[in-house]
Amino acid sequence: MDAGGVTIRLIQADEVEAFRLIRLEALRAEPSSFASRYEDWEALSPEEWVDRLNEPVFIAFQDSAPVGIMGLFRQRSSKMAHRATIVMVYVRADLRGTGLARRLLQAVSDHARDLGIRQLELFVSAENAAAIRFYQRQGFSEVGRIPAGVLEEGREIDDVIMARRLVD
């Protein structure tokens, strides 16, 4: 399938149901790709779902169905407010390889620049070679690792820390 007819937009609180649908789909479909667990998010109250939208969340829609998601979490401290972390990255399996992840990342990056963000950061499982390659192609570099950053079914898995400057 191609990503034709897919639109990407920053969602608002009145679109919380699309957020809930794609976030739960992501956690169910790719549990090892996230630090969060499906069960933790499934238990959130409607108010907690809306609260999660206090940070920018971009959703890709094909027709009216959510098919991808990417969020941005800005550092709060005034000395670190120039940095933000990319979170909740997911593209439905049948749309991978179509450029949709790149388009989502571009939308998030553009929004981050508009907010005055100078550096994007992210964490990715050391076991997710495809994601690491994708981020490297998009200009991210590995800047460190957190040994045993995630405990997945009793296994300790390193988190790779990656960063990309938005301004030089």
N, C-alpha and C positions, 0 to 999 in steps of 0.2 A: 504494500500500500504506500502511496506517496502522501506528502503532507499538504497536498493541494486543498484549498478551502479552509485551512487552519488559520484562526485568528488568535493573537496573543494580546492579553490585556491585564492591567493591574486591576485586581478585583476589589470590590468594596464590601462592607458588612452585609449588604442586602443579597450578596451572592455567596453567602456562607455555605449553602447546601452544595454548590459546585465544589467548593473547597473541601468540604467533608467527604464528598464522593471520591475525588481524585486522591486525596491524602490517604484515605483508608484503602483504596485500590493499590496505591504504591506500597504501603506497608504490608499488605496481604500478598502482593505479587512478588516483591523483592525484599523479604524480611532481612536478609543479611546485608543489604545495602544501606541500612539506616541504623542510627544509634537508638532510635525510638522503637517501641513495640506496638503492634496493631492493637493489642488489648488495652494499652495505656491510652491511646487516642480514642478508641471506641467508647471508653468509659467517660469521656469528657461531656460535660453538660452543654446545652446550647449556648449558654453565656460564655463558657470557656472557649468554644469554637470561635465565637465572635472576637473574644479577647486576643486570640492568636493572630487575628487580622490587624492588630495594632502595628505590626511590621508589614512592609510591602510583600505581597504575594502575587505572582504572575501566574495565570493559568492559560494554557493553550486549549482552544475549543475547536472541535471539528463538528460542523453543524452546531448544535447546541450542547454537545457532549464534551465534558472536560477530558482531555487526552494527555495532558502534561502539566507539570507544575515546577516552579522554582521560586524560592523565597530569599529575602535579604534581611539579615539581622545586623543592625548598626550598633557599634560599640557606644556605650552611654557616656563614659568618662570624657571630659572635654579634651584631655590629652590624647585620646584614642578615637575620637569621633570621626576622624578621617578614614577609618577602617570599617569594613563590614564583612560579614561572613555569609557566603551563599549556603542556603539550607534547602532541604526537602526536594532535591532534584530527582525528577522522574519523568520519563516519557514512555507511553504505552508501547509494548514490545513491537507491535506491528508498524509503528512509526519510527523506530530507531533506524538510523542510517539515512534518514530523509533530509537531514539538516534542521530538524525541529529543535533539537537540544541546543544547537548553535544559535538559532533564532531566539529561543528563550533566554539564553545567556546574554545575547546582545541587548534584548529588552531590559533585563535586569541591570546590565552594565550601564546602559544609557541612563536609566533611572538613578543609579548610584552616582554617576557623574553629576546629574542635575542636583543631587543632594549634597554635593561637595565631597563625596567619597573619593579618596585618592588610591586606595588599595583594597582589592577584593581578596578574601581568603576563603579556604574551604578545608574540610576534612574528608578524606576518602579512605575506604578500607584498603589496606595493602594487598588484599586478595582480589580487588576489583581492577584488574589490569586494563580492561576496556575503558573504564571511567578515567583512570590515570592517563592513558594515551589521549583520550578526548581532551582533557584539560590541558595537557601539554601542547596539543595542536592549537589550542585557544590562547596560548601564551602564558599559561601558569607554569610555575617551577616548584619543585619540591623544596621546601625550606626547613623541613624537620619531620620527625616522627614521634608519636606517643606510643612507646612500647605497651602492648596489652591494653590499648585504648578502649577496646570493646570486648566484652565477654559474651560470646555467641555460643549457646548450647554447650557450655563448659570449656570452650576453646578461647584462648586469649589471642586477639588479632590486633596487630598494629594499626594505628591510624596514621595516614600520610597527611601532612600539613602542606598545602599548596597555596601560593600567593601569586597575584598578578597586579602590577601597577596600572592604574588608569591614567595617571599623569606622570610625566617625567620630571 
